[in-house]
Amino acid sequence: MKFYILTLFPEMVMQGLSTSIIGRATEKGILSIEAINIRDYTADKHKKVDDYPYGGGAGMVMQAQPIYDAWLSVVERVGHHVRTVYLTPQGRTFSQSDAKDFAGEENLILLCGHYEGVDERVLEEIVTDYVSIGDYVLTGGELPAMVMVDAISRMVPGVLSNKVSGETESFEDGLLEYPQYSRPEEWKGKKVPAIILSGDHGKVDAWRHEQSLLRTRDRRPDLLEKASLTQKDREFLEKHQ
């Protein structure tokens, strides 16, 4: 899968995505991540990419021309229009289902805004998806783009060394992940639950699912409203009020 990130700060993006699982996946050729500097496509000799907003107001607005030309440089290389995401607080909230959906794309463009926003005309011309990572305002779209690349990449075959790990994490079944334990068996007087050490995989799986139910109810009860709970799940939760 190939990511193209349109940004004013390519070094920030590439440094943040060059390590750990994502870095190894790019080294193996499973992923390709390219940060495209929007300033390289401005017609202004001083590399200016913003101007005052029509109608007045605080701040500056990113101009349409350099963004469009940066976007077009990708489209011309790929040979067709590419799904293009604009990172903005006005977009729908990014979710695990979105990560799976975007992972199905061979190419994906992420547009990082800055200043007070982006000229609406270029958004109308190129953007297919408006996405937010939360109801708060950041300085720019670089951090949200990095978050999205990380989450999407984990859904791309071959990125995770253990295929199952991507299917059992938080949100995969609408629930938070169960508690995890490692050696030693006892630490500061706290012991690993005996059932985890039993070797009975059926009982361990059942316990983990129950713990996911309880953890989701206690920490993110809003998720239970959308989760696909069985009658047995509901009875368990009622029993453990």
Residue pairs with C-beta under 8 A, 6 or more apart in sequence:
1 30
1 31
1 32
1 103
1 105
1 106
1 107
1 108
1 152
1 153
1 156
2 31
2 32
2 33
2 34
2 106
2 107
2 108
3 31
3 32
3 33
3 34
3 108
3 110
3 149
3 152
4 34
4 36
4 74
4 82
4 107
4 108
4 109
4 110
5 13
5 33
5 34
5 35
5 36
5 109
5 110
5 112
5 142
5 145
5 149
6 36
6 38
6 67
6 70
6 71
6 109
6 110
6 111
6 112
7 13
7 35
7 36
7 37
7 38
7 112
7 140
7 141
7 142
7 145
8 37
8 38
8 39
8 49
8 112
8 114
8 140
9 112
9 140
9 142
10 35
10 36
10 37
11 35
12 142
13 33
13 35
13 112
13 142
13 145
13 146
14 33
14 35
16 142
16 146
17 23
17 26
17 33
17 146
17 149
17 150
18 26
21 153
21 154
21 159
21 160
22 31
22 33
22 149
22 150
22 153
22 159
25 31
25 153
25 156
25 158
25 159
26 32
26 33
28 158
30 156
30 158
30 159
31 153
31 156
31 159
33 149
36 70
36 73
36 74
37 70
38 49
38 62
38 66
38 67
38 70
39 47
39 49
39 66
40 70
41 65
41 66
41 67
41 69
41 70
41 73
42 48
42 49
42 63
42 65
42 66
43 65
43 66
49 62
49 63
49 66
49 67
50 60
50 61
50 62
50 63
50 114
50 115
51 60
51 61
51 63
52 60
52 61
53 59
53 60
53 61
53 116
57 116
58 116
59 115
59 116
60 115
60 116
61 115
61 116
61 117
61 118
61 119
62 113
62 114
62 115
62 117
62 118
62 119
63 119
64 118
64 119
64 121
64 122
64 125
65 122
67 111
67 118
67 119
67 122
67 126
68 122
68 125
68 126
71 84
71 109
71 111
71 122
71 126
74 82
74 107
74 109
75 81
75 82
78 107
82 107
82 108
82 109
83 102
83 105
83 107
83 108
83 109
83 128
83 129
84 108
84 109
84 110
84 111
84 126
84 127
84 128
84 129
85 102
85 108
85 109
85 110
85 111
85 127
85 128
85 129
85 130
85 131
85 148
86 111
86 113
86 118
86 123
86 127
86 129
86 130
86 131
86 141
87 110
87 111
87 112
87 113
87 131
87 132
87 133
87 141
87 144
87 145
87 148
88 113
88 117
88 130
88 131
88 132
88 141
89 132
89 135
89 136
89 137
90 130
90 132
91 129
91 130
91 131
91 132
92 98
92 130
92 131
92 132
93 131
93 132
93 133
93 134
93 135
94 131
94 132
94 133
94 144
94 147
94 148
94 151
95 171
96 151
96 171
96 172
98 131
99 148
99 151
99 152
99 154
99 155
100 155
102 108
102 148
102 152
103 152
103 153
103 155
103 156
108 152
109 126
110 141
110 145
110 148
110 149
111 118
111 126
111 127
111 141
112 140
112 141
112 142
112 144
112 145
113 140
113 141
114 139
114 140
114 141
131 144
131 148
132 144
133 143
133 144
133 147
133 148
138 144
153 159
154 160
154 166
155 166
157 163
160 166
166 172
168 177
169 177
170 176
170 177
171 223
173 212
173 227
173 228
174 223
174 226
174 227
174 228
175 212
175 213
175 215
175 216
175 223
175 224
175 227
176 212
176 215
176 216
176 219
176 220
176 223
177 212
177 215
178 207
178 208
178 209
178 211
178 212
178 215
179 211
179 215
181 192
181 193
181 196
185 191
185 192
185 197
186 192
193 207
195 203
195 204
195 207
196 204
196 207
198 204
210 236
213 229
213 233
213 236
213 237
214 237
214 240
216 223
216 224
216 227
217 224
217 237
224 237
229 237
